[in-house]
Amino acid sequence: MISIITLFGGLFFLFVGALGLLRLPDVYNRLHATTKCDTLGAGLVLFSLALQSNLTVSIRLTLLIIFILITNPTAAHLIARAAFKSGIVPIEKRRVSDE
């Protein structure tokens, strides 16, 4: 039962990350949405698989979760830094009119 709950939780976060990639306006917002949701979504899906498999596969999946937790935020930071250095500016806050 825990495996099914974590699997659907991971699929939900992966879906929200894909939706954020399509709907958000600039590279920084898109990067934030996809990085956070993909890290959590992939971690939950892999944890669900680790619960259903034998010990050696579970250890490998746990190492893969740790690898994703380390590399995904690092890669996102490097992509954001490269975008900033190449001159891409973040979108300013939009003002809501008084109408």
N, C-alpha and C positions, 0 to 999 in steps of 0.2 A: 504494500500500500504506500509506503514512504517513497519507494522508487517511482511509482506512477505520479505521485504528487510533485516530486522534484523534476520529473521529466516534463510535465505540463507547465510547471513554473519556468523551467528553462526555455521551453518553446515560446511561452508568453514574452519573456524578456528578449528573445531573439526577434520576435515579430515586432515588438515596440522599437527595437533598435533599427530595424529595416524601415519602419514607418517614419522614424525620426530622420533617417537618411534621405528619404524622399520629401519630407515636408519642411525641414528647417532651412533657413535662408542662406547661411554662409558656411564656409568650410570649418570654422571653429565650432559652431553649434552642431553641425553634422558630426564632426569628429568626437565631440563630447558625448552625444547620444549613442553613437555606434560603439564607442570604446567601453562605456560603462555597461550598456546592455549586453554587448557581445561577451564581455568578460564574465558577467554573472550568468548569462544564459548558457554559455558553453560549459562553465563550471558546474551548473546544476544538471545539465544533460549528461556530462561525463560522470558526475557523482551517481546519477541514477543508473548508468551502465555499470559502474563499479559495484553497486549494491547487488546487481544481478549476476555478476560473473565470479569466477574462481579467484583464489588469492593472488596468483601471479599477474593475472590481467588487472585485478583491482589495484595492485601496487603500481603497475605501469600507468593506469588511468589517473591515479593520484599524483604521480610525478608529472603527468601531462597537465593536470589542473594547476599544479604549482608553477610549471613553466609558463602557462598562459597568464597566470596572475602576475608574473614578473615581467614578461615581454610585452603584453598588450598595452599597459600604461606607458611603458618606455617608448614604444613605437609611436603612440599617439603624441607624446611630448615632442619627439623628433619631427613628426609631420607638421605639428603646429608651429614649431620653431622655424622649420624650413618655409612654411607659408608666410610667416611674419617677416622673415628676412628677405623673401622674394617680393615683398611689397603689398601683399594682400592685407587690407585693413578690415577690422571687424565692422559689422554694420552697427551704426549708432542706434540708440534707443529711439523708437518712434514715439512721437508725442500724439496723444489722443486729443482731438479737438473738443471744445466745450459744447459742441452741438448735441 
